[in-house]
Amino acid sequence: MTDHPEVPVIAVDGPGGSGKGTITQMLARRLGWHLLDSGALYRLTALAAEQQGVSLDDESALVRVALALDVAFEPTAPGEPVKVILAGVDVTREIRTERCGDNASRVAVMQPVRDALLQRQRDFRQAPGLVADGRDMGTVVFPDAPTKIFLTASAEERARRRYSQLKAAGLNVTMSDLLDEIRVRDERDMNRSAAPLKPASDAQVIDSTGLSIDEVLSEVLIAAGQT
């Protein structure tokens, strides 16, 4: 279990593009709590491995990379992604590419890598509270979290959102490619043996398709008893 069970946690799980990143940052700012972007840890492991010339098939080497990660999260302006610092360098943009996301999904299926990152994630649980963004926050990392949310949206809606984000960032992408990548990643994440993507048995499932960010935030705050 976690080191600080008395500290409240709002665990927000769900597939990529469901709005978890935006919602968890809004929650953390509104409540004045710490924020954990757990998916960034897997992306950082994949990025650091690539930088160090480590193969994504070399499980033992990936574990060493994960254990040695020098990571910090810094808050940013509302609507912006959390700033991610790797070994003193801002890699926020690098870890948000589709390539890095796909590599992170490959890394995340390896149980030894997940084990290496587990305690690091739990260490973010500090007073006054933690908002944890991920895919197994409520099922594995913080199973005793008093509030568990599973935020989802249709694959088409998530592809549309991702397309808008990437085009705004000046990247050349196509909707069809993004949709294909999202479906492949969903299939892999839901069927992996290590912590498959699924709602915790006591999670509240919120489908954000067709909802505004404010409407989703309202539902999450109600579920967390923080209205």
Backbone as CSV, one residue per row, in Angstrom:
resi,resn,N_x,N_y,N_z,CA_x,CA_y,CA_z,C_x,C_y,C_z
1,MET,0.839,-1.197,0.000,0.000,0.000,0.000,0.872,1.245,0.000
2,THR,0.247,2.407,-0.041,0.993,3.638,-0.142,1.576,4.035,1.204
3,ASP,2.530,4.972,1.158,3.224,5.393,2.369,2.408,6.349,3.232
4,HIS,1.455,7.057,2.638,0.677,8.057,3.367,-0.813,7.825,3.148
5,PRO,-1.356,6.747,3.701,-2.764,6.412,3.423,-3.745,7.448,3.937
6,GLU,-3.290,8.333,4.864,-4.194,9.353,5.389,-4.379,10.513,4.421
7,VAL,-3.531,10.615,3.413,-3.616,11.708,2.434,-4.620,11.338,1.346
8,PRO,-5.626,12.189,1.099,-6.649,11.847,0.096,-6.093,11.837,-1.318
9,VAL,-6.651,10.971,-2.145,-6.267,10.862,-3.546,-7.522,10.833,-4.405
10,ILE,-7.504,11.608,-5.481,-8.508,11.476,-6.531,-7.805,10.807,-7.699
11,ALA,-8.166,9.566,-7.968,-7.540,8.791,-9.040,-8.383,8.918,-10.299
12,VAL,-7.775,9.424,-11.362,-8.485,9.611,-12.624,-7.819,8.751,-13.694
13,ASP,-8.492,7.686,-14.090,-7.980,6.774,-15.103,-8.780,6.892,-16.385
14,GLY,-8.234,6.310,-17.444,-8.940,6.306,-18.715,-7.967,6.290,-19.874
15,PRO,-8.473,6.076,-21.077,-7.611,6.022,-22.261,-7.080,7.394,-22.634
16,GLY,-6.026,7.414,-23.459,-5.467,8.665,-23.943,-6.478,9.449,-24.746
17,GLY,-6.516,10.766,-24.537,-7.433,11.618,-25.277,-8.796,11.772,-24.650
18,SER,-8.984,11.183,-23.471,-10.289,11.268,-22.809,-10.469,12.577,-22.053
19,GLY,-9.375,13.341,-21.918,-9.452,14.612,-21.206,-8.857,14.566,-19.820
20,LYS,-8.200,13.455,-19.470,-7.644,13.297,-18.116,-6.651,14.403,-17.761
21,GLY,-5.761,14.735,-18.711,-4.719,15.716,-18.420,-5.296,17.070,-18.064
22,THR,-6.262,17.517,-18.849,-6.883,18.808,-18.596,-7.648,18.804,-17.284
23,ILE,-8.440,17.767,-17.076,-9.275,17.686,-15.878,-8.423,17.592,-14.614
24,THR,-7.380,16.764,-14.636,-6.574,16.602,-13.420,-5.822,17.884,-13.075
25,GLN,-5.356,18.623,-14.078,-4.694,19.900,-13.771,-5.688,20.900,-13.193
26,MET,-6.900,20.929,-13.744,-7.922,21.836,-13.216,-8.279,21.472,-11.781
27,LEU,-8.382,20.168,-11.518,-8.683,19.712,-10.164,-7.580,20.099,-9.197
28,ALA,-6.326,19.837,-9.593,-5.194,20.127,-8.705,-5.130,21.622,-8.393
29,ARG,-5.344,22.460,-9.405,-5.306,23.907,-9.174,-6.455,24.341,-8.277
30,ARG,-7.637,23.805,-8.547,-8.817,24.224,-7.773,-8.707,23.808,-6.308
31,LEU,-8.182,22.599,-6.072,-8.106,22.081,-4.706,-6.802,22.444,-3.994
32,GLY,-5.796,22.881,-4.767,-4.500,23.166,-4.169,-3.743,21.899,-3.810
33,TRP,-3.988,20.826,-4.575,-3.347,19.539,-4.312,-2.187,19.294,-5.271
34,HIS,-1.388,18.287,-4.937,-0.302,17.870,-5.822,-0.888,17.149,-7.030
35,LEU,-0.071,17.076,-8.092,-0.501,16.443,-9.335,0.511,15.390,-9.758
36,LEU,0.023,14.233,-10.138,0.865,13.180,-10.704,0.374,12.854,-12.106
37,ASP,1.228,13.055,-13.080,0.954,12.633,-14.456,1.707,11.319,-14.647
38,SER,1.072,10.219,-14.264,1.782,8.938,-14.262,2.174,8.498,-15.664
39,GLY,1.331,8.833,-16.650,1.660,8.462,-18.015,2.960,9.088,-18.477
40,ALA,3.268,10.278,-17.937,4.513,10.941,-18.302,5.714,10.116,-17.864
41,LEU,5.578,9.368,-16.773,6.706,8.563,-16.308,7.045,7.472,-17.317
42,TYR,6.028,6.878,-17.928,6.274,5.857,-18.942,6.820,6.493,-20.223
43,ARG,6.295,7.666,-20.558,6.812,8.374,-21.719,8.265,8.796,-21.484
44,LEU,8.559,9.233,-20.262,9.923,9.631,-19.924,10.879,8.445,-19.972
45,THR,10.404,7.301,-19.516,11.238,6.099,-19.584,11.548,5.761,-21.041
46,ALA,10.517,5.838,-21.895,10.716,5.549,-23.314,11.655,6.561,-23.955
47,LEU,11.484,7.848,-23.621,12.326,8.886,-24.190,13.767,8.742,-23.718
48,ALA,13.954,8.510,-22.406,15.301,8.365,-21.868,15.997,7.145,-22.476
49,ALA,15.220,6.075,-22.683,15.797,4.874,-23.303,16.275,5.186,-24.713
50,GLU,15.448,5.912,-25.446,15.828,6.272,-26.814,17.079,7.154,-26.810
51,GLN,17.129,8.119,-25.893,18.283,9.017,-25.803,19.565,8.256,-25.457
52,GLN,19.404,7.183,-24.665,20.564,6.421,-24.203,20.879,5.222,-25.104
53,GLY,20.106,5.069,-26.188,20.353,3.969,-27.108,19.932,2.618,-26.574
54,VAL,18.958,2.602,-25.668,18.466,1.358,-25.080,17.292,0.836,-25.897
55,SER,17.334,-0.423,-26.265,16.263,-1.027,-27.042,15.002,-1.164,-26.196
56,LEU,13.838,-0.915,-26.824,12.566,-1.077,-26.117,12.222,-2.543,-25.912
57,ASP,13.048,-3.437,-26.402,12.868,-4.868,-26.167,13.767,-5.377,-25.040
58,ASP,14.652,-4.515,-24.531,15.603,-4.909,-23.487,15.014,-4.571,-22.123
59,GLU,14.271,-5.517,-21.572,13.513,-5.267,-20.349,14.405,-4.874,-19.173
60,SER,15.503,-5.594,-18.956,16.363,-5.302,-17.808,17.000,-3.917,-17.929
61,ALA,17.374,-3.531,-19.149,17.951,-2.204,-19.354,16.906,-1.118,-19.141
62,LEU,15.666,-1.380,-19.550,14.587,-0.418,-19.347,14.301,-0.216,-17.864
63,VAL,14.418,-1.285,-17.082,14.238,-1.168,-15.635,15.293,-0.234,-15.054
64,ARG,16.522,-0.373,-15.498,17.594,0.498,-15.009,17.331,1.947,-15.393
65,VAL,16.832,2.165,-16.607,16.487,3.518,-17.046,15.398,4.102,-16.151
66,ALA,14.370,3.295,-15.880,13.247,3.758,-15.053,13.701,4.119,-13.647
67,LEU,14.559,3.308,-13.075,15.023,3.537,-11.704,15.882,4.792,-11.593
68,ALA,16.537,5.160,-12.686,17.473,6.288,-12.657,16.859,7.593,-13.155
69,LEU,15.572,7.596,-13.469,14.945,8.808,-13.999,15.071,9.980,-13.027
70,ASP,15.508,11.109,-13.545,15.573,12.357,-12.780,14.433,13.232,-13.284
71,VAL,13.296,13.197,-12.572,12.049,13.773,-13.079,11.494,14.828,-12.139
72,ALA,10.948,15.880,-12.727,10.215,16.881,-11.954,9.039,17.373,-12.786
73,PHE,7.905,17.651,-12.109,6.735,18.238,-12.757,6.594,19.671,-12.254
74,GLU,6.349,20.608,-13.165,6.160,22.002,-12.778,4.817,22.489,-13.309
75,PRO,4.038,23.171,-12.469,2.728,23.667,-12.915,2.876,24.726,-13.991
76,THR,1.864,24.813,-14.849,1.855,25.798,-15.931,0.537,26.557,-15.914
77,ALA,0.374,27.449,-16.869,-0.850,28.242,-16.955,-2.040,27.345,-17.272
78,PRO,-3.246,27.746,-16.858,-4.448,26.966,-17.154,-4.573,26.681,-18.647
79,GLY,-4.906,25.420,-18.970,-5.066,25.020,-20.357,-3.799,24.504,-20.997
80,GLU,-2.665,24.669,-20.319,-1.396,24.186,-20.840,-1.030,22.867,-20.180
81,PRO,-0.292,21.988,-20.887,0.130,20.733,-20.265,1.136,20.990,-19.158
82,VAL,1.156,20.117,-18.164,2.126,20.248,-17.086,3.531,20.196,-17.674
83,LYS,4.416,21.061,-17.153,5.794,21.066,-17.652,6.534,19.877,-17.062
84,VAL,7.187,19.114,-17.933,7.897,17.912,-17.514,9.391,18.118,-17.730
85,ILE,10.154,17.945,-16.662,11.588,18.175,-16.689,12.319,16.841,-16.528
86,LEU,13.184,16.515,-17.485,13.992,15.299,-17.422,15.460,15.704,-17.354
87,ALA,16.090,15.371,-16.231,17.509,15.695,-16.027,17.780,17.171,-16.298
88,GLY,16.877,18.026,-15.822,17.064,19.456,-15.947,16.635,20.060,-17.267
89,VAL,16.128,19.242,-18.186,15.741,19.722,-19.516,14.222,19.607,-19.691
90,ASP,13.609,20.667,-20.195,12.171,20.665,-20.464,11.894,19.776,-21.676
91,VAL,11.214,18.642,-21.436,10.912,17.704,-22.522,9.405,17.568,-22.723
92,THR,8.660,18.576,-22.269,7.201,18.527,-22.352,6.725,18.232,-23.770
93,ARG,7.305,18.911,-24.746,6.890,18.720,-26.137,7.324,17.356,-26.659
94,GLU,8.548,16.952,-26.334,9.078,15.685,-26.848,8.254,14.485,-26.400
95,ILE,7.798,14.493,-25.152,7.097,13.309,-24.663,5.644,13.252,-25.117
96,ARG,5.149,14.320,-25.741,3.748,14.327,-26.181,3.580,13.935,-27.644
97,THR,4.645,13.532,-28.310,4.511,13.096,-29.695,3.838,11.727,-29.752
98,GLU,3.248,11.418,-30.893,2.615,10.110,-31.055,3.661,8.990,-30.962
99,ARG,4.844,9.242,-31.468,5.915,8.237,-31.404,6.247,7.892,-29.958
100,CYS,6.407,8.930,-29.140,6.751,8.691,-27.745,5.599,7.996,-27.022
101,GLY,4.367,8.376,-27.345,3.211,7.731,-26.733,3.129,6.259,-27.084
102,ASP,3.410,5.947,-28.334,3.388,4.552,-28.757,4.499,3.766,-28.068
103,ASN,5.688,4.365,-27.977,6.803,3.694,-27.295,6.497,3.492,-25.813
104,ALA,5.835,4.480,-25.198,5.470,4.362,-23.791,4.497,3.205,-23.577
105,SER,3.566,3.046,-24.509,2.610,1.945,-24.415,3.323,0.596,-24.503
106,ARG,4.367,0.521,-25.313,5.160,-0.716,-25.417,5.911,-0.989,-24.115
107,VAL,6.456,0.066,-23.535,7.198,-0.076,-22.281,6.267,-0.481,-21.138
108,ALA,5.056,0.062,-21.153,4.127,-0.135,-20.042,3.604,-1.563,-19.916
109,VAL,3.779,-2.391,-20.935,3.305,-3.772,-20.830,4.270,-4.640,-20.029
110,MET,5.452,-4.121,-19.707,6.478,-4.902,-19.004,6.330,-4.747,-17.505
111,GLN,5.992,-5.837,-16.823,5.750,-5.767,-15.388,6.966,-5.290,-14.598
112,PRO,8.200,-5.727,-14.910,9.348,-5.226,-14.149,9.517,-3.714,-14.241
113,VAL,9.194,-3.127,-15.401,9.273,-1.674,-15.546,8.189,-1.013,-14.698
114,ARG,6.999,-1.577,-14.712,5.900,-1.046,-13.908,6.257,-1.099,-12.430
115,ASP,6.883,-2.204,-12.008,7.287,-2.333,-10.611,8.302,-1.262,-10.234
116,ALA,9.236,-0.975,-11.152,10.271,0.023,-10.888,9.664,1.411,-10.697
117,LEU,8.579,1.684,-11.420,7.959,3.009,-11.352,6.860,3.111,-10.291
118,LEU,6.464,1.980,-9.703,5.326,1.981,-8.782,5.566,2.845,-7.549
119,GLN,6.660,2.616,-6.838,6.905,3.385,-5.626,7.137,4.854,-5.931
120,ARG,7.756,5.112,-7.055,7.980,6.509,-7.447,6.646,7.241,-7.576
121,GLN,5.646,6.547,-8.146,4.323,7.160,-8.271,3.701,7.375,-6.896
122,ARG,3.816,6.394,-6.017,3.207,6.503,-4.690,3.847,7.600,-3.845
123,ASP,5.095,7.919,-4.139,5.776,8.968,-3.387,5.180,10.349,-3.630
124,PHE,4.392,10.484,-4.689,3.737,11.765,-4.961,2.565,12.011,-4.007
125,ARG,2.183,11.018,-3.245,1.047,11.157,-2.317,1.495,11.933,-1.076
126,GLN,1.267,13.220,-1.113,1.676,14.108,-0.035,0.548,15.076,0.285
127,ALA,0.514,15.533,1.542,-0.507,16.482,1.973,-0.402,17.769,1.164
128,PRO,-1.535,18.429,0.912,-2.877,18.142,1.441,-3.651,17.074,0.651
129,GLY,-3.158,16.685,-0.507,-3.861,15.682,-1.303,-3.189,15.534,-2.660
130,LEU,-3.620,14.510,-3.397,-3.033,14.227,-4.703,-4.124,13.954,-5.726
131,VAL,-3.968,14.557,-6.896,-4.786,14.211,-8.058,-3.891,13.395,-8.974
132,ALA,-4.259,12.139,-9.206,-3.407,11.217,-9.973,-4.041,10.880,-11.304
133,ASP,-3.308,11.174,-12.366,-3.759,10.967,-13.747,-3.051,9.740,-14.302
134,GLY,-3.828,8.747,-14.770,-3.173,7.560,-15.309,-4.117,6.565,-15.926
135,ARG,-3.683,5.315,-15.906,-4.491,4.234,-16.460,-4.713,3.111,-15.456
136,ASP,-3.928,3.124,-14.368,-4.128,2.122,-13.314,-4.008,2.751,-11.935
137,MET,-4.343,4.038,-11.833,-4.244,4.736,-10.553,-5.188,4.130,-9.515
138,GLY,-6.430,3.876,-9.933,-7.415,3.351,-8.994,-7.354,1.855,-8.805
139,THR,-6.784,1.141,-9.785,-6.747,-0.319,-9.691,-5.471,-0.855,-9.060
140,VAL,-4.339,-0.163,-9.275,-3.046,-0.692,-8.830,-2.282,0.260,-7.922
141,VAL,-2.095,1.496,-8.367,-1.199,2.406,-7.649,-1.822,2.921,-6.353
142,PHE,-3.085,3.360,-6.418,-3.777,3.868,-5.239,-5.115,3.147,-5.069
143,PRO,-5.093,1.843,-4.784,-6.351,1.098,-4.684,-7.235,1.554,-3.525
144,ASP,-6.645,2.295,-2.561,-7.428,2.793,-1.432,-7.874,4.238,-1.627
145,ALA,-7.686,4.779,-2.835,-8.114,6.159,-3.096,-9.600,6.316,-2.810
146,PRO,-9.994,7.331,-2.041,-11.416,7.500,-1.714,-12.278,7.879,-2.915
147,THR,-11.663,8.488,-3.946,-12.406,8.856,-5.150,-11.705,8.292,-6.370
148,LYS,-12.450,7.512,-7.152,-11.901,6.925,-8.371,-12.809,7.262,-9.555
149,ILE,-12.195,7.846,-10.569,-12.924,8.240,-11.771,-12.325,7.499,-12.961
150,PHE,-13.174,6.969,-13.822,-12.710,6.416,-15.100,-13.308,7.288,-16.178
151,LEU,-12.447,8.098,-16.798,-12.888,9.065,-17.802,-12.625,8.506,-19.195
152,THR,-13.654,8.468,-20.000,-13.505,7.895,-21.335,-14.179,8.787,-22.368
153,ALA,-14.036,8.428,-23.623,-14.687,9.100,-24.747,-14.530,8.169,-25.938
154,SER,-15.336,8.382,-26.959,-15.238,7.524,-28.141,-13.874,7.709,-28.804
155,ALA,-13.444,6.685,-29.535,-12.161,6.762,-30.234,-12.164,7.914,-31.229
156,GLU,-13.283,8.128,-31.894,-13.374,9.202,-32.870,-13.235,10.574,-32.200
157,GLU,-13.874,10.728,-31.057,-13.781,11.998,-30.327,-12.354,12.236,-29.845
158,ARG,-11.704,11.189,-29.357,-10.331,11.333,-28.863,-9.360,11.633,-30.001
159,ALA,-9.599,11.040,-31.163,-8.759,11.334,-32.325,-8.941,12.789,-32.760
160,ARG,-10.168,13.264,-32.722,-10.436,14.650,-33.108,-9.726,15.623,-32.172
161,ARG,-9.801,15.336,-30.872,-9.139,16.212,-29.900,-7.629,16.207,-30.101
162,ARG,-7.075,15.011,-30.293,-5.632,14.897,-30.479,-5.196,15.606,-31.766
163,TYR,-5.999,15.486,-32.802,-5.699,16.150,-34.073,-5.620,17.661,-33.869
164,SER,-6.584,18.205,-33.155,-6.610,19.650,-32.908,-5.388,20.094,-32.120
165,GLN,-5.009,19.311,-31.109,-3.842,19.652,-30.291,-2.562,19.648,-31.123
166,LEU,-2.383,18.598,-31.908,-1.145,18.452,-32.662,-1.046,19.481,-33.788
167,LYS,-2.191,19.768,-34.442,-2.169,20.778,-35.496,-1.852,22.151,-34.904
168,ALA,-2.404,22.420,-33.713,-2.126,23.690,-33.048,-0.651,23.815,-32.679
169,ALA,-0.022,22.658,-32.458,1.404,22.645,-32.120,2.283,22.682,-33.367
170,GLY,1.640,22.738,-34.545,2.391,22.843,-35.776,2.863,21.522,-36.346
171,LEU,2.290,20.406,-35.851,2.711,19.095,-36.322,1.809,18.619,-37.462
172,ASN,2.383,17.891,-38.398,1.655,17.406,-39.567,1.108,16.014,-39.290
173,VAL,-0.200,15.913,-39.096,-0.834,14.633,-38.781,-2.118,14.494,-39.578
174,THR,-2.640,13.264,-39.658,-3.931,13.033,-40.309,-4.875,12.362,-39.333
175,MET,-6.155,12.657,-39.473,-7.168,12.071,-38.597,-7.174,10.552,-38.694
176,SER,-7.068,10.019,-39.920,-7.158,8.566,-40.089,-6.005,7.863,-39.391
177,ASP,-4.799,8.439,-39.483,-3.651,7.835,-38.810,-3.819,7.882,-37.293
178,LEU,-4.283,9.017,-36.797,-4.478,9.150,-35.352,-5.521,8.161,-34.844
179,LEU,-6.611,8.009,-35.587,-7.667,7.090,-35.180,-7.149,5.656,-35.157
180,ASP,-6.389,5.288,-36.172,-5.805,3.944,-36.209,-4.875,3.727,-35.019
181,GLU,-4.031,4.711,-34.710,-3.085,4.578,-33.602,-3.814,4.464,-32.267
182,ILE,-4.876,5.238,-32.093,-5.648,5.197,-30.858,-6.299,3.822,-30.682
183,ARG,-6.862,3.279,-31.747,-7.513,1.964,-31.652,-6.508,0.861,-31.348
184,VAL,-5.333,0.930,-31.979,-4.284,-0.070,-31.707,-3.816,0.032,-30.261
185,ARG,-3.614,1.264,-29.786,-3.137,1.459,-28.421,-4.189,1.012,-27.409
186,ASP,-5.458,1.327,-27.685,-6.530,0.882,-26.791,-6.535,-0.641,-26.674
187,GLU,-6.435,-1.304,-27.818,-6.460,-2.767,-27.837,-5.311,-3.333,-27.007
188,ARG,-4.121,-2.769,-27.198,-2.955,-3.252,-26.456,-3.102,-2.969,-24.955
189,ASP,-3.547,-1.751,-24.614,-3.642,-1.380,-23.202,-4.716,-2.167,-22.471
190,MET,-5.824,-2.459,-23.149,-6.916,-3.174,-22.496,-6.641,-4.660,-22.344
191,ASN,-5.751,-5.189,-23.189,-5.512,-6.629,-23.174,-4.135,-7.023,-22.653
192,ARG,-3.357,-6.050,-22.157,-2.045,-6.398,-21.616,-2.221,-7.159,-20.309
193,SER,-1.262,-7.995,-19.986,-1.346,-8.796,-18.759,-1.043,-7.956,-17.530
194,ALA,-0.189,-6.935,-17.674,0.186,-6.086,-16.543,-0.769,-4.903,-16.450
195,ALA,-1.601,-4.904,-15.403,-2.512,-3.792,-15.122,-3.258,-3.314,-16.361
196,PRO,-4.113,-4.150,-16.938,-4.853,-3.726,-18.131,-5.733,-2.515,-17.848
197,LEU,-5.970,-1.728,-18.890,-6.792,-0.531,-18.768,-8.246,-0.938,-18.556
198,LYS,-8.763,-0.633,-17.370,-10.162,-0.935,-17.050,-10.563,-0.119,-15.825
199,PRO,-11.856,0.144,-15.666,-12.288,0.878,-14.482,-12.112,0.038,-13.221
200,ALA,-11.750,0.683,-12.120,-11.772,-0.006,-10.828,-13.221,-0.379,-10.528
201,SER,-13.401,-1.415,-9.734,-14.761,-1.886,-9.447,-15.603,-0.814,-8.761
202,ASP,-14.945,0.115,-8.048,-15.674,1.164,-7.329,-15.486,2.538,-7.978
203,ALA,-15.092,2.549,-9.260,-14.898,3.825,-9.961,-16.202,4.326,-10.561
204,GLN,-16.314,5.635,-10.667,-17.435,6.236,-11.394,-16.975,6.478,-12.824
205,VAL,-17.684,5.897,-13.793,-17.334,6.049,-15.202,-18.020,7.288,-15.762
206,ILE,-17.208,8.171,-16.373,-17.731,9.389,-16.985,-17.327,9.395,-18.451
207,ASP,-18.307,9.446,-19.350,-18.047,9.520,-20.780,-18.072,10.994,-21.178
208,SER,-16.894,11.508,-21.604,-16.788,12.935,-21.895,-17.163,13.286,-23.328
209,THR,-17.556,12.291,-24.127,-17.949,12.565,-25.507,-19.118,13.560,-25.523
210,GLY,-18.924,14.669,-26.197,-19.994,15.648,-26.296,-20.134,16.563,-25.097
211,LEU,-19.294,16.384,-24.069,-19.356,17.243,-22.890,-18.260,18.299,-22.950
212,SER,-18.539,19.467,-22.401,-17.508,20.493,-22.293,-16.596,20.140,-21.117
213,ILE,-15.415,20.760,-21.096,-14.490,20.530,-19.989,-15.135,20.917,-18.658
214,ASP,-15.864,22.036,-18.642,-16.511,22.480,-17.405,-17.560,21.473,-16.934
215,GLU,-18.281,20.865,-17.881,-19.288,19.861,-17.510,-18.624,18.617,-16.920
216,VAL,-17.499,18.207,-17.509,-16.770,17.051,-16.978,-16.228,17.375,-15.587
217,LEU,-15.633,18.558,-15.429,-15.087,18.965,-14.133,-16.173,18.963,-13.065
218,SER,-17.355,19.446,-13.415,-18.461,19.469,-12.459,-18.822,18.064,-11.998
219,GLU,-18.868,17.123,-12.950,-19.201,15.739,-12.590,-18.142,15.124,-11.688
220,VAL,-16.870,15.414,-11.978,-15.777,14.860,-11.166,-15.804,15.455,-9.758
221,LEU,-16.043,16.757,-9.659,-16.102,17.402,-8.335,-17.257,16.840,-7.502
222,ILE,-18.394,16.582,-8.157,-19.530,15.988,-7.442,-19.145,14.597,-6.924
223,ALA,-18.493,13.802,-7.797,-18.088,12.459,-7.402,-17.102,12.491,-6.244
224,ALA,-16.249,13.536,-6.225,-15.232,13.645,-5.179,-15.751,14.339,-3.927
225,GLY,-16.984,14.797,-3.975,-17.540,15.503,-2.822,-16.857,16.827,-2.584
226,GLN,-16.428,17.488,-3.675,-15.653,18.728,-3.557,-16.379,19.920,-4.177
227,THR,-17.688,19.850,-4.280,-18.430,20.963,-4.886,-18.565,22.110,-3.890
